[in-house]
């Protein structure tokens, strides 16, 4: 579990650096914030007119804004941010002159709280956007330095003329009366700002956004170094937008009204001409009402045709009766004619008379012969009546034929009227259509004229400011809390990054996990940092016991202690193992290499005490001796001792590997604070290449994580000692 948090140890060691970096970053941020110019922000909310609801949708104002279509919120935002609206807003605010109170390290912008009022009269382009230096001596005199560097002694409340430029500097009496303690004598800087620079500065600090995409409310925010300027401009911009809306609407209504008047006069003339054309055509064609006249003529023709049909039926009946009587004229008395065509009383009486005479003739023939005078007289009467009747039928037929022909003529004449009806209707339709078009246009234009006059007269806007901008008490930037917090965090991360870089560049073993992750060679001992002698003795006694239990230490065996540097725990661990074995009463042979040559042979055995002897090998002689001879000497001498301890030379020297080859146990000593981590893999390569047996690591100062302050103290102490030694020499 501890190995999982080994990466934290370097940061725990360097906690003082991290804390110092955080404190330094905090102080640096505080110093920066004391000089940076704060920015204030104020926001005004503007509600746009909605033509689908509210007052604009009422009957009176329903089409009041027909001249401007409903626009999207984004289009209105772009209009508000346009140069045209901003220029109108700038006319409402005194932003053309900027005044600063000049300090030693920072300048403070003044606005209505400035003790001076500077009024521009006429400024050359040469002096625009360039600072003037003003040193006020007292309430009446001052020194002015123009952008060209020329100095002028001026009197306040007087018009100042420099070349072709002129302006007025006076005291702000209202402020001075309200704040008598206001400092007037000071160093000021003022600049006459051009319109382009004002637009650029405003667009940089202006933010116009919708509250919500579905809500017709726009948020107008403005940032400025002076809180009053930040509150003044959003209100001026919203008011300028509303006034521009009213002006645009009034101008559109005025133009539309004039246009409608011209069109109404034009349409009125055309409408009068169309009315005259219709009247002339009616008079020329004798038209009162085509539909009524047509219905009357159709009704007349219908009646004539009914009469014609009746006459035709009567005429057909008379013709049949006439033909029937013509066929039976010789036997009239035998006929039974159909007198349905004769319904008058005279014809009926004549038929009755004939029938009566026929009846009388039949009675007389019973008594008299046909030659009798009475019978002949009756025949004469019957013939007279029948002749009269026949003549009457013929006359009736002729009369009916004459009436029928007259009806035919009348119908034909009446139907001739309809020949010109389609053309008249077509012409009347054309004339009426033209009249209706002009009349509808005339009525529409008059209605729109009334609406335009209402819009022209009603100088109101349905846009309104629902939340005016107010003076902000707290600046929005810089955010002191965030800046300080970020500075502290950056300081912490910077210190941690520095520790990480230093730790990576040193690349020491640091802990046992580094050894285990980099090498397959087992660790025989993890030696901690000891503060007490008893703890140290107990630890090495335990280590020796464990080695014996694991059978790593053989009887009369050879243990070789090797390292990359004698200071990397080789001397310390080997000496402590020797001391522990001595305490156990073992006879120890200590083998070491020396440079001095005190004998003719390459080795010499010295007896230090009863338990420990030292086998010294001389490098100057060993170069002329074979490796087998050296190994033979060590092996032969080791047979006389319980344990032989070789304090080997460092890796890379000539006899290091030879000594390791004859050892029963090879202990490679490394120090977590001194040994580079890359050296561990070199031990693996050497072990594999030279087939060294029973190689183990011994890690000194395992888990030791000293304070950087302590290390700095030791480094300083060591450096001072070295300097003293150099001075002495």
C-alpha angles and dihedrals in degrees: 000000000000091000090061090064099042091109089066094060097081089053092048089052090050097043090119090057091049092049091046091050091049092049091046092049090049092051091045091051091048090051091049092049091052090062103033118099111245119228122217125203131200128183133207124191121217123194115210122220113262112208092196096063143019127023097341088060095056120110094254096049099027094118097022091119097038088124093064118048121222108274131203120257091247090056090052090049091053089049091052091050093047121115091241094062095038091052090053089049091050089058088064097050130057097234097131092090124049120195126194131187102224116224132181095260106010141020125230120212116230129200124158088349090065113114088217131064115208116193120191115222103166125345126184118231087242090069098042118114091008123114124246117207115221123187108188111204099182140331093296112030136046143162118244124198113193124211090265090061096251115142122222130187106217140179119229117243089032126109110253118216120194114172105307094340127094135179140156128240118194139156122271095238094178091058093042091052093047093044109029092177093062112131111237103169104076145108113281135182122201132178132195104223121211121230092250092053091048090052092047093049093047095048089050093055100031122099121184115181137157118252087223133349091241097042118079093222122115125202115216112195128178131185125208139159088240117060094214092054090048090055097040100056101053090053091047091048093049091047091048090051091051092046091048089051091052092044092048091047092048092047091049091047091049093049090044092049092052091046091049091050091054092046092046091053091048094047091045091058092048091047091053090049091051091050090052091049091053092048093049092048092050092049093046094048094036092238121165101158118344094199096049092042091049092049090050093050091046090051090049093050090048091054091047091052091050089053090046091053092050091048090048091054092048091045092051090050092049091048093052091046091049092049091047093051092044090056092049100037092121092052101035093148090057094053124097100202123192107239095183088120089061112065098153120111094242094059090045092052091047091053090048089049092052091049090049092050089048089053092049091048090053090051092048093048087060089063104022140042123249088256094060116116094236092054092045091050090053090049089052091053092047092049092049092051094044092048089050090048093050092049090048091053091050092048091048091050091050091048092050091048090051091050091046092053091048090052090050090053093046091050092050091049092048092050091053088071090069094059092081096036097091093051091047091048091048092051092044090048091052092047093045092046091053089046092050092049093053092042093051091046090049093050093044093049092049090050092049090046089058090048091048091050090051091049090046093050096041102072094184134118128215089209109094140175106246096177119025119208115261131200110274118229097197126048118241093211139075093030099214096196094049094043092050091045092048091046091053091047092047090049090051093048091044091054091045090050090050091050090047092050093047091045090049093047092050091045095185125171089254096172143010092260089068090057094046093048094047103041142037091212110110123240112243097185139010105202114199128206108277125215097175132045093225091057091050094049092047092050096052092044088055091047094052091047091052091049090052093048090050088049091236089131111064125199108269085004129160120235116192120200112200134171145159090256133012088233090057092087097284094114093039099049095040093049092048092049090049091049091049092050090047090053088055089056096249123153107240132197113199116199120199138159122240136186099214117088115214099161142035095248125072093244141040132189116220126188111219098176139333094286105034131055128179125221108202119198117197117219094206091061097035092068087069094046128082122242091241091058092050093048090046092054092050093045093048093049093046091063089070094056136061093232134008117209117198115199094202130205120255123281110275097038123115103255101032098097093042091057091047091051095062095044122106090207125027115199114191108201120210132173121219092216099042112026116087113235092231090065091070093070089050089061089054091051093048092047092051096042098047095031094234113187131230097001118177137172125236111198116206123206091012112187091010111146108173123194117260089229090057091048091047089051092050092046091050092047091049092047092050090050091052091049091051091051091050090050091050091051 
